[in-house]
Amino acid sequence: MRIYTRRGDDGTTGLFHGGRVAKDSAGPEAYGTVDEAVSVLGVARSQAEEETAAAILAVQRDLFVVAAELATDPTKWERLEAGVSRVESAMIDQLEVRIDRIEAEVGMPTEFVVPGGDPVAASIDVARTVVRRAERASVALLADHGESLVVPYLNRLADYLYMLARAVEREWTPTRGEST
């Protein structure tokens, strides 16, 4: 099997569970931006301490779930599996727990934050802005499909990445106190 198929040479791309759409349509824009966020988080993870790297990897895996949902025609969402290829509320709940824990231990910044105080935190901040772009693209894609939890997940994820970057700048351990 080769990496190239030539099927996309006509300017279309295949969707998860079938179908094709133009590469410049709303779906590929949304899930392509999620893919970009995964890659930027990979830069952060490659430089991070072990526990921060594990926290980032968990987010990267969740983003694969987000991308799978975005890459599926909504008429085929019944084929998706919650937490595997469809965002579920537990994923949002977990982010809120992580945000609350960081806020309780590190606190909220008391002044405007200029990214760049730490290479890992700076990469997480870039990922946060890419996630916000993915969120905006997802709003456009999912405007007529209210049953999706992609937008709330991405919204909460951007908040979590903001707090994680602040924690990294303060040399906080993201999994301290969590049971494994």
C-alpha positions as CSV (number, residue, x, y, z in Angstrom):
1,M,0.0,0.0,0.0
2,R,1.3,3.4,-0.9
3,I,0.8,6.7,0.9
4,Y,-0.6,8.3,-2.2
5,T,-3.9,7.3,-3.7
6,R,-4.5,10.0,-6.3
7,R,-8.1,10.2,-5.3
8,G,-7.6,13.7,-3.9
9,D,-6.1,15.0,-7.1
10,D,-9.5,16.3,-8.1
11,G,-9.6,18.6,-5.1
12,T,-11.8,16.4,-2.9
13,T,-11.1,14.4,0.2
14,G,-12.7,11.3,1.7
15,L,-14.8,11.5,4.9
16,F,-14.8,9.0,7.8
17,H,-17.6,6.4,7.1
18,G,-17.7,7.4,3.4
19,G,-18.5,10.3,1.2
20,R,-16.3,13.0,-0.4
21,V,-16.2,16.8,0.0
22,A,-14.1,19.6,-1.5
23,K,-10.8,20.0,0.3
24,D,-11.6,23.7,0.9
25,S,-15.0,23.1,2.4
26,A,-15.9,23.7,6.1
27,G,-15.3,20.1,7.3
28,P,-11.7,19.8,6.1
29,E,-11.0,23.3,7.4
30,A,-12.3,22.3,10.9
31,Y,-10.6,18.9,11.2
32,G,-7.5,20.1,9.5
33,T,-7.2,22.8,12.1
34,V,-7.6,20.2,14.8
35,D,-4.8,18.2,13.2
36,E,-2.7,21.3,13.3
37,A,-3.4,21.7,17.1
38,V,-2.3,18.1,17.6
39,S,1.0,18.8,15.8
40,V,1.7,21.9,17.8
41,L,1.0,20.0,21.0
42,G,3.5,17.5,19.7
43,V,6.2,20.2,19.7
44,A,5.3,21.0,23.3
45,R,5.2,17.4,24.4
46,S,8.6,16.7,22.8
47,Q,10.2,19.3,25.1
48,A,8.1,18.7,28.2
49,E,8.8,17.0,31.5
50,E,7.3,13.5,31.7
51,E,4.2,14.4,33.6
52,T,3.4,17.4,31.5
53,A,4.1,15.3,28.4
54,A,1.5,12.7,29.6
55,A,-1.1,15.5,30.1
56,I,-0.4,16.8,26.6
57,L,-0.6,13.3,25.1
58,A,-4.0,12.8,26.7
59,V,-5.2,16.0,25.0
60,Q,-3.8,14.9,21.6
61,R,-5.7,11.6,21.9
62,D,-8.9,13.4,22.7
63,L,-8.3,15.6,19.6
64,F,-8.3,12.5,17.4
65,V,-11.9,11.9,18.7
66,V,-12.8,15.5,17.8
67,A,-11.3,15.1,14.3
68,A,-13.1,11.9,13.7
69,E,-16.5,13.5,14.5
70,L,-15.7,16.5,12.3
71,A,-14.6,14.2,9.5
72,T,-17.9,12.4,9.5
73,D,-21.0,13.5,7.6
74,P,-23.6,14.3,10.3
75,T,-26.1,11.9,8.6
76,K,-23.6,9.1,9.6
77,W,-23.0,10.1,13.2
78,E,-24.9,7.1,14.5
79,R,-21.9,5.0,13.4
80,L,-19.6,6.9,15.7
81,E,-18.7,5.6,19.2
82,A,-18.7,8.0,22.2
83,G,-15.3,8.7,23.4
84,V,-13.7,7.0,20.5
85,S,-14.9,8.8,17.4
86,R,-17.6,11.1,18.9
87,V,-17.1,13.7,21.7
88,E,-18.9,12.8,24.9
89,S,-19.7,15.0,27.9
90,A,-17.2,13.1,30.1
91,M,-14.4,14.5,28.0
92,I,-15.6,18.0,28.8
93,D,-16.1,17.1,32.4
94,Q,-12.5,15.9,32.6
95,L,-11.1,19.1,31.2
96,E,-13.1,21.1,33.8
97,V,-11.7,19.0,36.6
98,R,-8.2,19.6,35.3
99,I,-8.8,23.4,34.9
100,D,-10.2,23.6,38.4
101,R,-7.2,21.7,39.9
102,I,-4.7,24.0,38.2
103,E,-6.6,27.1,39.2
104,A,-6.8,25.9,42.8
105,E,-3.0,25.1,43.0
106,V,-1.6,27.8,40.7
107,G,-4.2,30.5,40.7
108,M,-5.3,32.8,37.9
109,P,-2.8,35.2,36.5
110,T,-3.2,38.7,38.0
111,E,-2.0,40.5,34.9
112,F,-2.0,40.1,31.1
113,V,0.1,37.1,30.1
114,V,2.7,37.5,27.3
115,P,3.5,34.0,26.0
116,G,7.1,33.0,25.8
117,G,8.2,32.6,29.4
118,D,9.1,29.0,28.8
119,P,9.5,27.0,25.5
120,V,6.9,24.3,26.5
121,A,4.4,26.9,27.7
122,A,4.9,29.0,24.5
123,S,4.1,25.9,22.4
124,I,1.0,25.2,24.5
125,D,0.0,28.8,24.0
126,V,0.3,28.4,20.2
127,A,-1.7,25.2,20.4
128,R,-4.4,27.2,22.4
129,T,-4.7,29.7,19.6
130,V,-5.0,26.9,17.0
131,V,-7.7,25.3,19.1
132,R,-9.6,28.6,19.2
133,R,-9.4,28.7,15.3
134,A,-10.6,25.0,15.2
135,E,-13.5,26.1,17.5
136,R,-14.5,28.9,15.1
137,A,-14.3,26.6,12.1
138,S,-16.4,24.0,14.0
139,V,-19.0,26.5,14.8
140,A,-19.4,27.2,11.1
141,L,-19.5,23.5,10.2
142,L,-21.9,22.4,12.9
143,A,-24.3,25.4,12.9
144,D,-27.2,23.1,11.9
145,H,-26.2,20.1,14.0
146,G,-26.9,21.1,17.7
147,E,-26.3,17.6,19.0
148,S,-22.5,17.8,18.7
149,L,-20.3,18.5,21.7
150,V,-17.3,19.4,19.6
151,V,-17.6,23.2,20.2
152,P,-18.0,23.0,24.0
153,Y,-15.1,20.6,24.1
154,L,-12.8,22.9,22.0
155,N,-13.9,25.9,24.1
156,R,-13.0,24.1,27.3
157,L,-9.8,22.7,25.9
158,A,-8.6,26.2,25.0
159,D,-9.2,27.2,28.6
160,Y,-7.3,24.2,29.8
161,L,-4.4,24.9,27.6
162,Y,-4.2,28.4,28.8
163,M,-4.1,27.2,32.4
164,L,-1.6,24.4,31.6
165,A,0.7,26.9,30.0
166,R,0.6,29.1,33.1
167,A,1.2,26.1,35.3
168,V,4.2,25.0,33.2
169,E,5.7,28.5,33.5
170,R,5.5,28.0,37.3
171,E,7.0,24.5,37.1
172,W,3.8,22.9,38.4
173,T,3.3,19.2,37.9
174,P,0.0,18.6,36.0
175,T,-0.7,15.1,37.4
176,R,0.3,15.7,41.1
177,G,-2.4,14.3,43.3
178,E,-4.1,12.2,40.6
179,S,-4.5,8.5,41.0
180,T,-3.2,6.5,38.1
